[in-house]
Amino acid sequence: MPLILETIVTTASPDGALHLVPFGLIREDDDYWVAPFRPSPTIANLEATPFFAAAAPADVRVIAGCVTGRRDWASVPCRTIPVPRLADAYGHMELQVVEVRDDPVRPRFRGRVVHAESHRPFLGHNRAVNAVLEAAILSTRLHMLDPETVLAELRHHRIAVEKTAGPAEREAWNWIAAKVAAALPEAAVASLAVDDA
């Protein structure tokens, strides 16, 4: 199985508009594939401007926010490519698209790292960060998975949030809990949400 890194990917449209989205980058040797499903602004942006940045967010609310409609996160210019990156990051990579594999459902873009940089020390995640990440991914697959399976997994991950989360992780978790509750009528927000710290 390939290594997949969960990152925040940024791309830019021809008029410079930023698109910021969580993506699992698939590592192959020293390159990374991004494989968005059609339709996607990421596809159109990469076809027009074949560069992207991938950042390791320092705040898990960025990932939770993106999957719940909160995409207004600060960005800063990259050093070598014409695409901004997420500002609040442990580090980032700047990648140039060197290969495209077209597909009617899920085209793949191979990115080659042209620059990488660290911005702050990474001292470790608490378990709640991983729980929020898993919940965010589950929340994007509600149309594909059995609702009971989703709810069972979320209830399991909720334990880590209750035990180890700080305010940011609790807020991120509750955004996702509200999204799931709205999409699955049998899921009460109270059964998934956690109390504020």
C-alpha positions as CSV (number, residue, x, y, z in Angstrom):
1,M,0.0,0.0,0.0
2,P,1.3,3.5,-0.8
3,L,2.0,6.1,1.8
4,I,-0.7,8.7,2.0
5,L,-0.1,12.1,3.6
6,E,-3.1,14.1,4.8
7,T,-2.4,17.7,3.9
8,I,-4.0,21.0,2.9
9,V,-3.5,21.5,-0.8
10,T,-3.8,24.9,-2.4
11,T,-4.2,25.6,-6.1
12,A,-4.8,28.8,-8.0
13,S,-7.2,29.7,-10.9
14,P,-5.9,31.7,-13.9
15,D,-7.3,34.9,-12.3
16,G,-5.4,34.1,-9.1
17,A,-8.3,32.9,-6.9
18,L,-7.1,30.5,-4.3
19,H,-8.7,27.0,-3.7
20,L,-7.8,25.3,-0.5
21,V,-8.9,21.8,0.3
22,P,-7.8,18.7,2.4
23,F,-6.1,16.0,0.2
24,G,-4.4,12.7,0.9
25,L,-1.3,12.9,-1.3
26,I,-0.2,9.5,-2.6
27,R,3.6,9.2,-2.4
28,E,5.5,7.4,-5.2
29,D,9.2,7.5,-4.9
30,D,10.0,11.2,-4.3
31,D,6.8,12.5,-6.0
32,Y,3.2,12.9,-4.8
33,W,0.0,12.3,-6.7
34,V,-3.1,14.3,-6.1
35,A,-6.3,12.6,-7.4
36,P,-9.4,14.7,-7.1
37,F,-12.9,13.4,-8.2
38,R,-14.6,15.3,-11.0
39,P,-16.0,17.9,-10.9
40,S,-13.4,19.8,-8.9
41,P,-11.9,23.3,-8.9
42,T,-8.6,21.6,-8.1
43,I,-8.7,19.9,-11.5
44,A,-9.5,23.0,-13.4
45,N,-6.8,24.9,-11.5
46,L,-4.1,22.3,-12.1
47,E,-4.9,22.2,-15.8
48,A,-4.5,26.0,-16.0
49,T,-1.7,26.5,-13.5
50,P,0.2,23.2,-13.0
51,F,1.5,23.9,-9.5
52,F,0.2,23.2,-6.1
53,A,1.3,23.6,-2.5
54,A,0.8,21.0,0.2
55,A,0.9,22.1,3.9
56,A,0.8,20.2,7.2
57,P,-1.7,22.3,9.1
58,A,-0.8,23.4,12.6
59,D,-4.5,23.7,13.5
60,V,-6.8,20.7,12.8
61,R,-9.7,23.2,12.5
62,V,-8.5,23.9,9.0
63,I,-9.2,20.4,7.9
64,A,-12.5,20.2,9.8
65,G,-13.4,23.7,8.5
66,C,-12.8,22.8,4.9
67,V,-15.1,19.7,5.0
68,T,-17.8,21.8,6.8
69,G,-17.8,24.8,4.5
70,R,-15.3,27.0,6.3
71,R,-12.6,27.7,3.8
72,D,-11.5,31.2,4.7
73,W,-8.0,30.4,6.1
74,A,-5.0,32.7,5.8
75,S,-2.5,32.0,3.1
76,V,0.9,33.4,2.2
77,P,2.9,33.4,-1.0
78,C,5.1,30.4,-1.8
79,R,8.8,30.9,-2.5
80,T,9.1,29.2,-6.0
81,I,5.6,28.6,-7.4
82,P,2.8,31.0,-8.4
83,V,0.4,29.5,-5.8
84,P,-0.1,30.6,-2.2
85,R,0.1,28.1,0.7
86,L,-1.7,27.7,4.0
87,A,-0.1,30.2,6.4
88,D,-0.5,28.3,9.7
89,A,1.5,25.2,8.9
90,Y,4.2,23.1,10.5
91,G,5.8,22.9,7.0
92,H,4.9,22.9,3.4
93,M,6.0,21.5,0.0
94,E,5.8,23.3,-3.3
95,L,5.1,21.0,-6.2
96,Q,5.1,21.2,-10.0
97,V,2.9,18.9,-12.0
98,V,5.1,16.7,-14.2
99,E,2.6,14.1,-15.3
100,V,-1.2,13.9,-15.8
101,R,-3.2,10.7,-16.1
102,D,-6.6,11.6,-17.4
103,D,-9.7,9.7,-16.2
104,P,-13.4,10.5,-16.6
105,V,-13.9,10.1,-12.9
106,R,-10.7,10.7,-11.0
107,P,-7.7,12.1,-13.0
108,R,-4.3,12.0,-11.3
109,F,-1.7,14.7,-11.2
110,R,1.9,13.8,-10.3
111,G,3.6,16.6,-8.4
112,R,7.4,16.9,-8.1
113,V,8.7,18.8,-5.1
114,V,10.6,21.9,-6.1
115,H,10.9,23.4,-2.6
116,A,10.1,22.2,0.9
117,E,10.3,24.2,4.1
118,S,9.7,23.8,7.9
119,H,8.0,26.6,9.8
120,R,7.7,25.5,13.4
121,P,8.8,22.6,15.5
122,F,6.4,19.6,15.5
123,L,6.2,18.3,19.0
124,G,3.4,15.8,18.5
125,H,-0.3,15.5,18.2
126,N,-2.8,14.7,20.9
127,R,-5.1,11.8,20.1
128,A,-8.0,14.2,19.5
129,V,-6.3,15.6,16.4
130,N,-6.2,12.1,14.8
131,A,-9.8,11.6,15.8
132,V,-10.9,14.8,14.2
133,L,-8.9,13.9,11.0
134,E,-10.7,10.5,10.8
135,A,-14.1,12.1,11.5
136,A,-13.4,14.7,8.7
137,I,-12.7,11.9,6.3
138,L,-15.8,10.0,7.3
139,S,-17.9,13.1,6.9
140,T,-17.0,13.3,3.2
141,R,-18.1,9.7,2.7
142,L,-21.6,9.9,4.1
143,H,-23.1,9.1,0.7
144,M,-20.9,6.1,0.3
145,L,-21.0,4.4,3.7
146,D,-23.6,2.7,5.8
147,P,-24.9,5.3,8.3
148,E,-24.6,2.9,11.3
149,T,-21.0,2.2,10.4
150,V,-20.2,5.9,10.3
151,L,-21.9,6.6,13.6
152,A,-20.1,3.7,15.3
153,E,-16.7,4.9,14.1
154,L,-17.5,8.5,15.2
155,R,-18.6,7.4,18.6
156,H,-15.4,5.5,19.0
157,H,-13.3,8.5,17.9
158,R,-15.3,10.8,20.2
159,I,-13.8,9.1,23.2
160,A,-10.3,10.4,22.2
161,V,-11.7,13.9,21.8
162,E,-13.4,13.8,25.2
163,K,-10.2,12.6,26.9
164,T,-7.5,14.6,25.1
165,A,-8.8,17.5,23.2
166,G,-8.1,21.2,23.7
167,P,-10.5,23.9,22.7
168,A,-9.4,23.9,19.0
169,E,-9.9,20.1,18.7
170,R,-13.3,20.3,20.4
171,E,-14.5,23.1,18.1
172,A,-13.3,21.2,15.1
173,W,-15.0,18.0,16.3
174,N,-18.3,19.8,16.9
175,W,-18.3,21.3,13.4
176,I,-18.1,17.8,12.0
177,A,-20.7,16.4,14.5
178,A,-23.2,19.1,13.3
179,K,-22.5,18.2,9.7
180,V,-23.1,14.5,10.3
181,A,-26.2,15.2,12.4
182,A,-27.7,17.3,9.6
183,A,-27.0,14.7,7.0
184,L,-28.1,11.6,9.0
185,P,-31.5,12.2,10.6
186,E,-30.9,9.4,13.1
187,A,-27.7,11.1,14.4
188,A,-28.5,13.5,17.1
189,V,-26.0,16.3,17.6
190,A,-26.1,15.6,21.3
191,S,-24.9,12.0,20.8
192,L,-21.8,13.1,18.9
193,A,-20.9,16.6,20.1
194,V,-18.6,17.2,23.0
195,D,-18.7,19.9,25.7
196,D,-16.5,23.0,25.3
197,A,-13.5,22.8,27.5
